[in-house]
Amino acid sequence: MALLKPYEEESKVANVVRSVGNTNRDPHLLYSQVGKQLSLIPEARVREAFMALWAQTHPEEVRAIVDPFEDKVPLETDQVNIS
């Protein structure tokens, strides 16, 4: 679903990902090859889907990456100051 494909195409998506994983020799092309075989899904969308799934299954690693930056990112606020 993260690849904007209907749930019914789950086995097709799994087969494409498996196939590309087995035949890909250049990891820089992984996302574009998956997208191409799934009816021209943009590479960025495929990358986003993979990262979102990874983040959902590895919350501790995500926290370890995000925590050092938490005090540097402003919290949501109703006030807007563009100065």
URRA-V323993 format. One record per backbone hydrogen bond with DSSP energy under -0.5 kcal/mol. CO is the residue of the C=O (numbers start at 1). NH is the residue of the N-H. If there is no record, write none. Layout:
# URRA-V323993
co: <CO CO>
nh: <NH NH>
This chain:
# URRA-V323993
co: <1 6 7 9 10 11 12 13 14 15 16 17 18 19 20 26 27 29 30 31 32 33 34 35 35 36 36 42 43 44 45 46 47 48 49 50 51 52 53 54 58 59 60 61 62 63 66 66 67 69 69 70 72>
nh: <4 9 10 13 14 15 16 17 18 19 20 21 22 23 24 29 30 33 34 35 36 37 38 40 41 39 40 46 47 48 49 50 51 52 53 54 55 56 57 58 62 63 64 65 66 67 69 70 70 72 73 73 74>
